[in-house]
């Protein structure tokens, strides 16, 4: 009886020591997982997620840019009343989307940022999303004028208001890593997306 009790105590001590050692090396239990999560949420000083502006999406939800952390972001600045360039820019984004596999698309967020926050209300953005058949992988957001110009400057997008209410603007597709850093910019319209696809896949 004493021998069995002694053996049981030895087994319990061995299991306790094993789990303790794994925890200290970050390979066991909750401690290691928590450390990994904390590391993945670090934001560099080159990240757009450092901007503390407040945004609103077409679902009437309040957002901050860091809400989009964790996925590769493929996006552009547009406005919904744009007659030609912006629809073409969205079409270019949709071409990129169509060339990704289903698994790749699950790790990518397509983000449209309005440069016309006064007219691009949530209702108007919803209409735009419906008209262009944007799925759940897509998001469209707006903020106030100051925050709009701030993100435009960070992304290197030139925006010039016109007298008719429109905008003269750069046509740029932005690719950001999951930490919010710009890694590539596709300039212009109707361009070959191969380099953008290569950059996206390098990040996945």
Secondary structure, DSSP 4 states (H G I P E B T S, - for coil): -HHHHHHHHHHHHHHHHHHHHHHHTT-SHHHHHHHHHHHHT---TT-GGG---EEEETTS-EEEGGGGTTSEEEEEEE-TT-SSHHHHHHHHHHHHHHHS-HHHHTTEEEEEEES-TTT--HHHHHHHHHHTT--TTEEEEE--HHHHHHHHHHHT--EEE-TTS-EEE--EEEEE-TTS-EEEEEESSS---HHHHHHHHHH-
